[in-house]
Amino acid sequence: MDLGLPEDWDTLKAWIQPSSQGYTTSQHLEGERKQLSHPEILLLADYSGLAPKEFWAAFPSYPLPAGPTTSVRVDRLKILIRRFGTNWSGAKNRVARRAIKNLSRGGETGV
């Protein structure tokens, strides 16, 4: 029966005891530091709590717009809905009115 274990028991022992041949533990790596890929980001002494504002200053920020923005010409869409909406079902008219409301005032986020 194959249990997914290697046939070479030395490999298995190396997994269990990583300090054996070919493996290093964190004790052997002390003093060696990997070059930081983003040195502009501050290192914190403790990551379990809230970071100071200076920490977040290095990250990009994209604030939300003050109001809804759209490339749809809402006034023109209203005209088209009034013109052709008489042929639509009640459900389609509700969807059209909700679309106008979302485009004009912004969509509901549920928050």
Rosetta blueprint (number, residue, H / E / L):
1 M L
2 D L
3 L L
4 G L
5 L L
6 P L
7 E L
8 D L
9 W H
10 D H
11 T H
12 L H
13 K H
14 A H
15 W H
16 I H
17 Q L
18 P L
19 S L
20 S L
21 Q L
22 G L
23 Y L
24 T L
25 T L
26 S H
27 Q H
28 H H
29 L H
30 E L
31 G L
32 E L
33 R L
34 K L
35 Q L
36 L L
37 S L
38 H L
39 P L
40 E L
41 I L
42 L L
43 L L
44 L L
45 A L
46 D L
47 Y L
48 S L
49 G L
50 L L
51 A L
52 P L
53 K H
54 E H
55 F H
56 W H
57 A L
58 A L
59 F L
60 P L
61 S L
62 Y L
63 P L
64 L L
65 P L
66 A L
67 G L
68 P L
69 T L
70 T L
71 S L
72 V L
73 R L
74 V H
75 D H
76 R H
77 L H
78 K H
79 I H
80 L H
81 I H
82 R H
83 R H
84 F H
85 G H
86 T H
87 N H
88 W L
89 S L
90 G H
91 A H
92 K H
93 N H
94 R H
95 V H
96 A H
97 R H
98 R H
99 A H
100 I H
101 K H
102 N H
103 L H
104 S H
105 R H
106 G L
107 G L
108 E L
109 T L
110 G L
111 V L
